[in-house]
Amino acid sequence: MKSNWNIPYPYFVKQNELYRIETKNVKGEVQEIEIKVSRNAPVITRMYKHIERNEIHYEVSWENKGDSYTETVAAGVLASKRELLKMADMGLSCNDSNSKHFVDYFDLFIGQNEIPKVEMTDRLGQIKNKFIHPITSEDIHVMAKDSGESQLLESFQTKGTAQSWIDNVFNLIKNHPKAVFPIVSSFASAILHEEELKPIVIDVSGTSSTGKSGLLRLCASVWGEPEKYIGTFNTTLVAIERRSTFLNSFPQILDDSNGANDPKFIQPMIYQYVNTTGKQRGSLTGSQHTDSWTSLMITSGENEITTYANAQGVPARVISISNFSFANEGREFLGNVYTSCKENFGSIGIEFLRRWRENREKLLKELPKYEKTFLEISNNDITKRLSRHYAFIVFTGKVLNELFKNERMEIDLEELRNLFVEMSKSNKSLDLPLMELQNALEDIDSNRNKLYADFEPNGTINGFCHNGDFYFSPAYLKERLGVNEKQIRYLWMKKGFTGIFSNRGIEVDYKVIKKNKRAFRAVLVNKEILEKLDFDFS
């Protein structure tokens, strides 16, 4: 324990133990006696002031049987007997008998000592005109709330240099635009706040053993040690919220969407993430503080992440890189990817942030040109909504080329433009109503025993063949489409996929047909879309 701390009266330290002087009246004479408070004599070595909220934490240090202990706790812990008892789990000799003395002791200690004041935060990234990086922000203490955040914090390490990362990591994949785009997205996440863009998901999908997990390690290596940085879909909404809050500006990277315990979790996860705030929760006195973030999420899986969601808004929040693979690479390629990530990480991200701060005003002037280009080549409503984010990521590629031209970092921006055009043409998830229609028709086609043609099937009726036309059963659509049934059916009707009829002056997509003297409501699918999708129920 440092000797220059002022131990407040009536407390004093003897042999690293805390004592208290108490007065006692013995036969009319006042005597001072020494009462042992605790076998530990803690001192407050730092005061941490939260840079976002009016919160104070204290760093408490003590010795116990030759070992030194240091813990950081909220100010309220030192002011409450009940909360102080929890410090017994941290190794402090605190119990029911002495906790009230500790409350008094800490209050007096704070009042009589000049305790060094340090700014602190419990998350990273852009906060109140400051960008917090655990390694470079030496004047601000980053405090992890739990073990998961501690692991994330520990992942922000460096190995190798910016040049070695370019030579040994980026140059491995620079000829694979579907790999370059997510890696550039990892850089773009840290400066997304510059344009006040909302979060969005970059999803990489492809068959097994094509290198998707290796690609995510490349993305994570921009900022730290990949093994500790990358998360999984075997998690909960609350865990995603806390992880996103802590990372704030840094990318949220999750591997293997197929590993989700419940695929239904993915749709609300996407909406929670892109809406930039956590769940609003009440407290005994009002509402709790609501967390927020501004970053990009990078995910991988064998299936496109949009296949786990049936809401029309999801494709407009996901840039899908489908059919991913490191084409024409030898067997040793993926091994080289993993090895390169283990030897080179973190340094490139720090250098990128430093150079960006020095050149940001000049570079940002070029962004509108990219936004205009990708808006003009968008061919539907969904790609138009995605175009600003895509443009910002390609703009970040231009920034990287400019900032690291001496290190010969060369990102082919034209290939990234071509990737956007390819995505617009081939990605079925960009037209969710069409995708839902095709999936429903495939289900009917594979279960024709539930199709009412000449004979009524036993049990459930999913569809009808009637006078050369095909119809859906409304009950089947309600069960299949769930809460999005009305929205999807309305879009089918407006896009001309299904018929339009009138019911008391209101446009509807169903009519009444008669089969074997029974009347059924049925949703007509137009023959043109059946032919386009290559279905024949005749």
C-alpha positions as CSV (number, residue, x, y, z in Angstrom):
1,M,0.0,0.0,0.0
2,K,1.2,3.5,-0.8
3,S,2.4,5.4,2.2
4,N,1.3,8.9,1.1
5,W,-2.4,8.3,1.4
6,N,-4.1,10.2,4.3
7,I,-5.9,7.5,6.4
8,P,-8.8,9.5,7.9
9,Y,-9.3,9.6,11.7
10,P,-10.5,7.6,13.6
11,Y,-9.1,4.9,11.3
12,F,-5.4,3.9,11.0
13,V,-3.4,1.1,9.5
14,K,-1.2,-1.3,11.4
15,Q,0.6,-4.1,9.7
16,N,-1.5,-3.7,6.6
17,E,-4.7,-4.1,8.6
18,L,-7.4,-1.5,9.2
19,Y,-8.1,-0.4,12.8
20,R,-10.5,2.2,14.3
21,I,-10.0,4.3,17.4
22,E,-13.0,4.3,19.7
23,T,-13.5,6.1,23.0
24,K,-14.8,4.3,26.0
25,N,-15.8,5.7,29.5
26,V,-14.2,3.5,32.2
27,K,-15.1,4.6,35.7
28,G,-15.6,8.2,34.7
29,E,-12.4,8.3,32.7
30,V,-12.4,8.5,28.8
31,Q,-10.1,6.1,27.2
32,E,-9.2,5.4,23.6
33,I,-9.1,1.8,22.5
34,E,-8.0,0.3,19.2
35,I,-10.6,-1.9,17.5
36,K,-9.7,-4.0,14.5
37,V,-12.0,-3.3,11.6
38,S,-10.6,-5.7,8.9
39,R,-7.5,-7.7,8.1
40,N,-7.4,-5.7,4.9
41,A,-6.7,-2.0,4.6
42,P,-8.2,-0.8,1.3
43,V,-7.4,2.5,-0.3
44,I,-9.0,4.3,-3.2
45,T,-6.4,4.8,-5.9
46,R,-8.4,6.3,-8.8
47,M,-11.7,8.0,-9.5
48,Y,-13.2,7.2,-12.9
49,K,-15.7,9.7,-14.4
50,H,-18.0,8.3,-17.2
51,I,-17.7,10.5,-20.3
52,E,-21.3,9.8,-21.4
53,R,-23.3,9.6,-18.2
54,N,-23.1,11.2,-14.8
55,E,-21.5,8.1,-13.2
56,I,-18.5,7.7,-10.9
57,H,-16.5,4.6,-10.3
58,Y,-13.6,4.0,-7.9
59,E,-10.5,1.8,-8.1
60,V,-10.0,0.1,-4.8
61,S,-6.7,-1.6,-3.9
62,W,-5.6,-3.7,-0.9
63,E,-3.2,-6.4,0.1
64,N,-4.1,-9.8,1.6
65,K,-1.5,-12.3,2.8
66,G,1.2,-11.0,0.4
67,D,-1.0,-10.7,-2.7
68,S,-2.2,-7.4,-4.1
69,Y,-5.8,-6.9,-5.3
70,T,-7.4,-4.1,-7.4
71,E,-11.1,-3.8,-8.2
72,T,-13.1,-1.1,-9.9
73,V,-16.6,-0.6,-8.5
74,A,-19.4,1.9,-8.9
75,A,-19.5,4.7,-6.3
76,G,-22.8,3.3,-5.0
77,V,-21.1,0.1,-3.9
78,L,-18.9,2.0,-1.4
79,A,-21.9,3.8,0.0
80,S,-24.0,0.7,0.8
81,K,-23.5,-2.0,3.4
82,R,-25.4,-4.4,1.2
83,E,-23.4,-3.7,-1.9
84,L,-20.1,-3.7,0.0
85,L,-20.7,-7.3,1.1
86,K,-20.4,-8.3,-2.6
87,M,-16.8,-7.3,-2.4
88,A,-16.1,-10.3,-0.2
89,D,-16.3,-12.3,-3.4
90,M,-13.5,-10.1,-4.8
91,G,-11.2,-11.0,-1.8
92,L,-11.9,-8.1,0.5
93,S,-12.4,-8.9,4.2
94,C,-15.9,-7.4,4.4
95,N,-18.7,-8.9,6.5
96,D,-21.9,-8.0,8.4
97,S,-20.0,-6.7,11.3
98,N,-17.5,-4.3,9.6
99,S,-19.4,-3.2,6.5
100,K,-20.9,-0.2,8.3
101,H,-17.4,0.9,9.2
102,F,-16.2,0.5,5.6
103,V,-19.0,2.8,4.4
104,D,-17.9,5.5,6.9
105,Y,-14.2,4.8,6.1
106,F,-14.5,5.2,2.3
107,D,-16.6,8.3,2.6
108,L,-14.0,10.0,4.9
109,F,-11.1,8.7,2.7
110,I,-12.6,10.3,-0.5
111,G,-13.1,13.6,1.4
112,Q,-9.6,13.8,2.7
113,N,-7.5,12.6,-0.2
114,E,-6.7,14.1,-3.7
115,I,-7.6,11.0,-5.7
116,P,-6.4,11.0,-9.3
117,K,-9.4,11.6,-11.7
118,V,-9.5,9.6,-15.0
119,E,-12.2,9.7,-17.7
120,M,-13.7,6.3,-18.4
121,T,-16.2,4.6,-20.7
122,D,-17.8,1.2,-20.9
123,R,-17.8,1.0,-24.7
124,L,-15.6,1.7,-27.7
125,G,-15.8,3.8,-30.9
126,Q,-17.2,7.2,-31.5
127,I,-18.4,8.8,-28.3
128,K,-19.0,12.6,-28.0
129,N,-16.5,13.7,-30.6
130,K,-13.9,11.2,-29.4
131,F,-13.0,7.9,-31.0
132,I,-12.1,5.3,-28.3
133,H,-9.7,2.6,-29.3
134,P,-8.4,0.5,-26.3
135,I,-4.7,0.8,-27.4
136,T,-4.5,4.4,-28.6
137,S,-6.9,6.2,-26.2
138,E,-4.5,6.1,-23.3
139,D,-6.2,9.1,-21.5
140,I,-9.5,7.2,-21.3
141,H,-10.0,4.0,-19.3
142,V,-12.2,1.4,-21.0
143,M,-14.1,-0.7,-18.4
144,A,-15.7,-4.0,-19.5
145,K,-18.9,-4.8,-17.6
146,D,-18.7,-8.6,-17.9
147,S,-16.5,-11.5,-19.0
148,G,-17.8,-11.4,-22.6
149,E,-16.9,-7.8,-23.0
150,S,-13.5,-8.5,-21.3
151,Q,-12.8,-11.0,-24.0
152,L,-13.8,-8.5,-26.7
153,L,-11.6,-5.9,-25.1
154,E,-8.6,-8.4,-24.9
155,S,-9.0,-9.0,-28.7
156,F,-7.9,-5.5,-29.5
157,Q,-4.2,-6.4,-29.7
158,T,-1.6,-5.9,-32.4
159,K,0.8,-8.3,-34.2
160,G,2.8,-7.4,-37.2
161,T,2.6,-4.0,-39.0
162,A,0.2,-2.3,-41.4
163,Q,2.6,-3.2,-44.2
164,S,2.8,-6.9,-43.2
165,W,-1.0,-7.1,-43.0
166,I,-1.3,-5.7,-46.6
167,D,1.4,-8.0,-47.9
168,N,0.4,-11.2,-46.1
169,V,-3.4,-10.9,-45.5
170,F,-5.0,-8.5,-48.0
171,N,-2.9,-9.5,-50.9
172,L,-4.0,-13.1,-50.4
173,I,-7.5,-12.3,-51.4
174,K,-7.3,-9.0,-53.4
175,N,-8.3,-10.8,-56.6
176,H,-11.6,-12.1,-55.0
177,P,-14.0,-9.1,-55.0
178,K,-16.6,-11.1,-52.9
179,A,-13.9,-11.3,-50.2
180,V,-12.6,-7.8,-50.6
181,F,-16.0,-6.2,-50.1
182,P,-16.6,-7.6,-46.5
183,I,-13.0,-6.8,-45.5
184,V,-13.4,-3.2,-46.7
185,S,-16.7,-3.1,-44.8
186,S,-14.8,-3.9,-41.6
187,F,-12.8,-0.6,-42.2
188,A,-16.0,1.3,-43.2
189,S,-17.8,0.4,-40.0
190,A,-15.4,2.6,-37.9
191,I,-16.2,5.7,-39.9
192,L,-19.9,5.0,-40.6
193,H,-20.8,7.8,-38.2
194,E,-19.3,10.4,-40.5
195,E,-22.4,10.2,-42.7
196,E,-24.9,9.3,-40.0
197,L,-25.7,6.1,-41.8
198,K,-27.7,3.5,-39.9
199,P,-26.2,0.1,-39.3
200,I,-26.7,-2.6,-42.0
201,V,-25.8,-6.3,-42.4
202,I,-23.2,-7.6,-44.8
203,D,-24.0,-11.3,-45.3
204,V,-21.7,-13.8,-46.9
205,S,-23.3,-17.1,-47.9
206,G,-22.1,-20.2,-49.8
207,T,-21.8,-24.0,-49.5
208,S,-19.8,-25.6,-46.8
209,S,-16.0,-25.5,-46.8
210,T,-15.7,-22.6,-49.2
211,G,-13.7,-20.3,-46.8
212,K,-16.5,-18.2,-45.2
213,S,-15.2,-18.6,-41.7
214,G,-11.7,-17.8,-42.9
215,L,-13.0,-14.7,-44.6
216,L,-14.6,-13.5,-41.3
217,R,-11.2,-14.0,-39.6
218,L,-9.7,-11.7,-42.3
219,C,-12.4,-9.1,-41.5
220,A,-11.7,-9.4,-37.8
221,S,-7.9,-9.1,-38.2
222,V,-8.4,-5.5,-39.2
223,W,-9.0,-4.7,-35.5
224,G,-7.6,-7.4,-33.4
225,E,-7.1,-11.1,-32.7
226,P,-9.8,-12.9,-34.7
227,E,-10.3,-15.9,-32.4
228,K,-11.4,-13.6,-29.6
229,Y,-13.2,-11.0,-31.7
230,I,-15.6,-13.2,-33.7
231,G,-19.0,-14.1,-32.2
232,T,-21.5,-16.8,-33.2
233,F,-25.2,-17.1,-33.8
234,N,-25.5,-19.4,-30.8
235,T,-26.5,-16.5,-28.7
236,T,-29.5,-14.3,-27.6
237,L,-30.9,-10.9,-28.5
238,V,-29.7,-9.5,-25.2
239,A,-26.2,-10.8,-25.8
240,I,-26.2,-9.2,-29.3
241,E,-27.4,-6.0,-27.9
242,R,-24.7,-5.8,-25.3
243,R,-22.0,-6.8,-27.7
244,S,-23.1,-4.2,-30.3
245,T,-23.2,-1.5,-27.6
246,F,-19.7,-2.3,-26.4
247,L,-18.2,-2.4,-29.9
248,N,-20.3,0.7,-30.9
249,S,-18.4,1.8,-34.1
250,F,-16.4,-1.4,-34.6
251,P,-18.0,-4.2,-36.7
252,Q,-20.1,-6.9,-35.2
253,I,-18.9,-10.1,-36.8
254,L,-20.9,-13.3,-36.4
255,D,-20.1,-16.7,-37.9
256,D,-22.4,-19.5,-39.1
257,S,-26.1,-18.4,-39.2
258,N,-26.9,-22.1,-39.5
259,G,-25.8,-22.5,-35.9
260,A,-28.6,-20.4,-34.4
261,N,-30.6,-22.4,-31.8
262,D,-33.8,-21.0,-33.2
263,P,-33.8,-19.5,-36.8
264,K,-36.8,-17.3,-35.8
265,F,-34.3,-15.3,-33.6
266,I,-32.5,-14.0,-36.7
267,Q,-35.3,-11.6,-38.1
268,P,-35.8,-9.7,-34.8
269,M,-32.0,-9.7,-34.4
270,I,-31.6,-7.9,-37.8
271,Y,-34.3,-5.3,-36.9
272,Q,-32.8,-4.7,-33.5
273,Y,-29.3,-4.2,-34.9
274,V,-30.2,-1.9,-37.8
275,N,-32.5,0.2,-35.6
276,T,-29.3,1.2,-33.7
277,T,-30.8,0.9,-30.2
278,G,-31.3,-1.8,-27.6
279,K,-34.5,-2.9,-26.0
280,Q,-36.2,-0.2,-23.9
281,R,-36.6,-1.4,-20.4
282,G,-38.4,0.0,-17.4
283,S,-37.0,0.5,-13.9
284,L,-38.5,1.2,-10.5
285,T,-38.2,4.9,-11.0
286,G,-38.8,5.2,-14.8
287,S,-36.9,4.0,-17.8
288,Q,-33.4,2.5,-17.9
289,H,-30.7,4.0,-20.1
290,T,-31.1,2.7,-23.7
291,D,-27.9,1.6,-25.5
292,S,-27.1,2.5,-29.1
293,W,-24.4,1.9,-31.7
294,T,-23.4,2.9,-35.3
295,S,-21.6,0.1,-37.1
296,L,-21.8,-2.7,-39.7
297,M,-22.6,-6.3,-39.0
298,I,-20.7,-9.0,-41.0
299,T,-22.2,-12.5,-41.0
300,S,-21.7,-15.8,-42.7
301,G,-23.7,-19.0,-43.3
302,E,-24.6,-21.6,-45.8
303,N,-27.9,-20.0,-46.5
304,E,-28.5,-16.3,-47.1
305,I,-29.5,-14.7,-43.8
306,T,-32.6,-13.3,-45.5
307,T,-34.0,-16.8,-45.9
308,Y,-34.6,-16.9,-42.1
309,A,-36.8,-13.8,-42.3
310,N,-40.1,-13.2,-44.1
311,A,-40.5,-9.5,-43.5
312,Q,-40.5,-7.2,-46.6
313,G,-38.1,-4.8,-44.8
314,V,-35.3,-7.3,-44.2
315,P,-33.7,-7.4,-47.7
316,A,-33.5,-3.6,-47.6
317,R,-31.2,-4.0,-44.6
318,V,-28.9,-6.7,-45.8
319,I,-26.2,-6.6,-48.5
320,S,-26.0,-10.2,-49.6
321,I,-22.8,-11.7,-51.0
322,S,-24.1,-15.1,-52.2
323,N,-22.5,-18.2,-53.7
324,F,-19.2,-17.2,-52.0
325,S,-16.0,-19.2,-52.6
326,F,-12.3,-18.7,-53.1
327,A,-12.5,-19.9,-56.7
328,N,-9.5,-21.5,-58.3
329,E,-7.4,-21.6,-55.2
330,G,-5.4,-24.7,-54.1
331,R,-5.8,-26.8,-51.0
332,E,-3.2,-24.9,-49.1
333,F,-4.9,-21.6,-49.6
334,L,-7.3,-21.7,-46.6
335,G,-4.4,-22.8,-44.4
336,N,-2.5,-19.7,-45.5
337,V,-5.5,-17.6,-44.7
338,Y,-5.7,-18.9,-41.1
339,T,-1.9,-18.6,-40.6
340,S,-1.7,-15.0,-42.0
341,C,-4.5,-13.9,-39.6
342,K,-2.6,-15.3,-36.6
343,E,0.5,-13.4,-37.5
344,N,-0.9,-10.1,-38.6
345,F,-3.8,-8.3,-36.9
346,G,-4.8,-5.0,-35.3
347,S,-2.0,-2.7,-36.6
348,I,-3.7,-1.9,-39.9
349,G,-6.9,-0.7,-38.1
350,I,-5.0,1.7,-35.8
351,E,-3.0,3.1,-38.7
352,F,-6.2,3.5,-40.8
353,L,-7.8,5.5,-38.0
354,R,-4.8,7.7,-37.6
355,R,-4.5,8.5,-41.3
356,W,-8.2,9.0,-41.7
357,R,-8.3,11.7,-39.0
358,E,-5.5,13.6,-40.8
359,N,-7.2,13.4,-44.2
360,R,-11.0,13.0,-43.5
361,E,-12.2,16.5,-44.6
362,K,-10.5,16.2,-48.0
363,L,-11.5,12.6,-48.6
364,L,-15.2,13.1,-47.6
365,K,-15.7,15.5,-50.5
366,E,-15.5,12.6,-52.9
367,L,-18.3,10.6,-51.3
368,P,-21.3,12.2,-53.1
369,K,-19.8,11.0,-56.4
370,Y,-20.0,7.4,-55.3
371,E,-23.5,7.8,-53.9
372,K,-24.7,9.2,-57.2
373,T,-23.1,6.4,-59.2
374,F,-24.6,3.5,-57.2
375,L,-28.0,5.1,-57.0
376,E,-28.0,5.4,-60.8
377,I,-27.2,1.7,-61.4
378,S,-29.8,0.5,-58.9
379,N,-32.5,-1.4,-60.7
380,N,-35.2,-1.8,-58.0
381,D,-36.5,-0.2,-54.8
382,I,-34.4,-2.5,-52.6
383,T,-31.1,-1.8,-54.3
384,K,-31.8,1.9,-54.2
385,R,-32.2,1.7,-50.4
386,L,-29.0,-0.3,-50.2
387,S,-27.0,1.9,-52.6
388,R,-25.9,4.6,-50.1
389,H,-24.4,2.0,-47.8
390,Y,-22.8,0.1,-50.7
391,A,-21.4,3.4,-52.1
392,F,-20.0,4.3,-48.6
393,I,-18.2,0.9,-48.5
394,V,-16.7,1.3,-52.0
395,F,-15.8,4.9,-51.1
396,T,-13.9,3.4,-48.1
397,G,-12.0,1.2,-50.6
398,K,-11.0,4.4,-52.4
399,V,-9.9,5.9,-49.1
400,L,-7.8,2.8,-48.3
401,N,-6.1,3.0,-51.8
402,E,-5.3,6.7,-51.1
403,L,-4.1,6.3,-47.5
404,F,-2.0,3.3,-48.2
405,K,-0.7,3.9,-51.7
406,N,2.9,3.9,-50.4
407,E,2.3,0.4,-49.0
408,R,0.8,-0.6,-52.4
409,M,-2.7,-1.4,-51.2
410,E,-4.7,-1.9,-54.4
411,I,-8.4,-2.4,-54.2
412,D,-10.1,-2.9,-57.6
413,L,-13.1,-0.5,-57.3
414,E,-14.5,-1.4,-60.7
415,E,-14.8,-5.0,-59.5
416,L,-16.8,-3.9,-56.5
417,R,-19.0,-1.9,-58.8
418,N,-19.6,-5.0,-61.0
419,L,-20.4,-7.0,-57.8
420,F,-23.2,-4.6,-57.0
421,V,-24.6,-5.1,-60.6
422,E,-24.4,-8.8,-60.2
423,M,-26.1,-8.7,-56.8
424,S,-28.9,-6.6,-58.2
425,K,-29.6,-9.1,-61.0
426,S,-29.1,-12.5,-59.2
427,N,-30.1,-12.0,-55.6
428,K,-33.7,-13.3,-55.3
429,S,-34.0,-12.0,-51.7
430,L,-34.0,-8.4,-53.1
431,D,-37.6,-9.2,-54.2
432,L,-39.0,-10.8,-51.1
433,P,-42.6,-11.2,-52.5
434,L,-41.3,-13.1,-55.5
435,M,-39.1,-15.3,-53.3
436,E,-42.0,-16.0,-51.0
437,L,-44.2,-16.9,-54.0
438,Q,-41.6,-19.2,-55.4
439,N,-41.1,-21.0,-52.1
440,A,-44.8,-21.5,-51.6
441,L,-45.2,-22.9,-55.1
442,E,-42.3,-25.2,-54.5
443,D,-44.0,-26.4,-51.3
444,I,-47.3,-27.1,-53.2
445,D,-45.4,-28.8,-56.0
446,S,-43.7,-31.2,-53.6
447,N,-46.9,-32.0,-51.7
448,R,-49.4,-32.5,-54.5
449,N,-51.4,-34.9,-52.3
450,K,-52.8,-31.7,-50.7
451,L,-53.8,-30.2,-54.0
452,Y,-57.5,-30.3,-54.9
453,A,-57.8,-31.1,-58.6
454,D,-60.4,-33.7,-59.6
455,F,-60.6,-35.3,-56.2
456,E,-60.7,-33.7,-52.8
457,P,-57.7,-34.6,-50.7
458,N,-58.0,-36.1,-47.3
459,G,-57.2,-33.5,-44.6
460,T,-55.6,-30.2,-45.4
461,I,-56.2,-28.4,-48.7
462,N,-53.2,-26.2,-49.7
463,G,-54.3,-25.3,-53.3
464,F,-56.7,-25.9,-56.1
465,C,-56.5,-26.7,-59.8
466,H,-59.7,-25.4,-61.4
467,N,-60.6,-24.8,-65.0
468,G,-57.0,-24.7,-66.0
469,D,-56.0,-22.2,-63.3
470,F,-54.0,-22.6,-60.1
471,Y,-55.2,-21.1,-56.7
472,F,-53.8,-21.0,-53.2
473,S,-56.0,-21.8,-50.3
474,P,-56.2,-18.7,-48.0
475,A,-55.8,-20.9,-44.9
476,Y,-52.5,-22.3,-46.3
477,L,-51.2,-18.8,-47.0
478,K,-52.1,-17.7,-43.5
479,E,-50.2,-20.6,-41.9
480,R,-47.2,-20.3,-44.2
481,L,-46.7,-16.5,-44.2
482,G,-47.7,-15.9,-40.6
483,V,-47.8,-12.3,-39.4
484,N,-46.7,-11.0,-42.8
485,E,-49.5,-12.7,-44.7
486,K,-51.6,-9.6,-45.4
487,Q,-48.5,-7.6,-46.4
488,I,-47.2,-10.3,-48.8
489,R,-50.6,-11.0,-50.4
490,Y,-51.1,-7.2,-50.9
491,L,-47.7,-7.0,-52.7
492,W,-48.4,-10.1,-54.8
493,M,-51.7,-8.4,-56.0
494,K,-50.0,-5.1,-56.7
495,K,-47.1,-6.7,-58.6
496,G,-49.6,-8.7,-60.7
497,F,-48.6,-12.1,-59.4
498,T,-52.2,-12.8,-58.2
499,G,-55.6,-11.9,-59.6
500,I,-57.5,-8.7,-58.5
501,F,-61.2,-9.0,-57.8
502,S,-63.8,-6.8,-56.2
503,N,-65.7,-7.5,-53.0
504,R,-68.2,-4.8,-52.1
505,G,-66.1,-2.2,-53.9
506,I,-62.9,-3.3,-52.2
507,E,-60.0,-4.8,-54.2
508,V,-59.2,-8.4,-53.0
509,D,-57.0,-11.2,-54.3
510,Y,-59.5,-14.0,-53.9
511,K,-62.7,-15.3,-55.5
512,V,-65.2,-18.0,-54.8
513,I,-64.8,-21.2,-56.8
514,K,-67.0,-24.3,-56.7
515,K,-65.6,-27.8,-56.6
516,N,-68.0,-30.8,-56.5
517,K,-70.8,-28.5,-55.4
518,R,-68.8,-27.0,-52.6
519,A,-67.8,-23.4,-52.5
520,F,-64.2,-22.3,-51.6
521,R,-62.4,-19.0,-51.3
522,A,-59.2,-19.2,-53.4
523,V,-56.3,-16.9,-54.4
524,L,-55.6,-17.0,-58.1
525,V,-52.0,-17.1,-59.3
526,N,-51.7,-15.6,-62.7
527,K,-50.5,-17.9,-65.5
528,E,-47.7,-15.5,-66.6
529,I,-45.9,-15.7,-63.3
530,L,-46.3,-19.5,-63.2
531,E,-44.7,-19.8,-66.6
532,K,-41.9,-17.4,-65.6
533,L,-41.1,-19.5,-62.5
534,D,-41.5,-22.8,-64.5
535,F,-44.4,-24.3,-62.6
536,D,-47.2,-26.4,-64.2
537,F,-50.0,-27.8,-62.1
538,S,-52.2,-28.8,-65.0
